[in-house]
């Protein structure tokens, strides 16, 4: 499984533009917004997925590559 987008690490934004984008997303829908990498990893591993790669992408985005155990 691949997940693409901006993520927070250790609860912190990786850039000022991601902080602004997160606020904009939440203004559109309070349930949306940038998610924490650690939360995604916890949910994935609880369902039998292992992180293969965390790849830096353009515009402060990341590509998380996960695979079944």
FENFEN-V87237 format. One record per residue. N is the residue number from 1. RES is the residue in three letters. PHI is phi in radians with two decimals (* if undefined). OMEGA is omega in whole degrees, -180 to 180 (none if undefined). Layout:
n & res & phi & omega
N & RES & PHI & OMEGA
N & RES & PHI & OMEGA
This chain:
n & res & phi & omega
1 & UNK & * & 177
2 & UNK & -2.10 & 176
3 & UNK & -2.21 & -177
4 & UNK & -2.02 & 173
5 & UNK & 2.64 & 175
6 & UNK & -1.43 & 177
7 & UNK & -2.39 & 171
8 & UNK & -1.56 & 177
9 & UNK & -2.10 & -176
10 & UNK & 0.93 & 177
11 & UNK & 1.28 & -177
12 & UNK & -2.04 & 175
13 & UNK & -1.18 & 178
14 & UNK & -1.57 & 177
15 & UNK & -2.83 & 176
16 & UNK & -1.12 & -180
17 & UNK & -1.16 & 176
18 & UNK & -1.18 & 177
19 & UNK & -1.10 & 178
20 & UNK & -1.15 & 179
21 & UNK & -1.11 & 179
22 & UNK & -1.07 & 178
23 & UNK & -1.10 & 178
24 & UNK & -1.11 & 179
25 & UNK & -1.01 & -178
26 & UNK & -1.18 & 177
27 & UNK & -1.24 & 178
28 & UNK & -1.41 & -179
29 & UNK & -2.78 & -177
30 & UNK & -1.02 & 179
31 & UNK & -1.49 & 180
32 & UNK & -1.63 & 179
33 & UNK & 2.17 & -180
34 & UNK & -1.25 & -178
35 & UNK & -1.65 & 178
36 & UNK & -1.46 & 177
37 & UNK & -0.92 & -176
38 & UNK & -1.12 & 177
39 & UNK & -1.19 & 178
40 & UNK & -1.11 & -180
41 & UNK & -1.11 & 178
42 & UNK & -1.07 & -180
43 & UNK & -1.12 & -179
44 & UNK & -1.15 & -178
45 & UNK & -1.18 & 177
46 & UNK & -1.14 & -180
47 & UNK & -1.89 & 174
48 & UNK & 1.46 & 178
49 & UNK & -1.81 & 176
50 & UNK & -1.97 & 177
51 & UNK & -1.32 & 176
52 & UNK & -1.63 & -176
53 & UNK & -2.64 & 171
54 & UNK & -2.26 & -168
55 & UNK & -1.87 & 175
56 & UNK & -1.21 & 180
57 & UNK & -2.19 & 179
58 & UNK & -1.08 & 174
59 & UNK & 1.05 & 177
60 & UNK & 1.07 & 175
61 & UNK & -1.72 & 179
62 & UNK & -2.33 & 172
63 & UNK & -2.13 & 177
64 & UNK & -1.69 & 179
65 & UNK & -1.96 & -178
66 & UNK & -2.16 & -179
67 & UNK & -2.49 & 175
68 & UNK & -1.03 & 178
69 & UNK & -1.14 & none
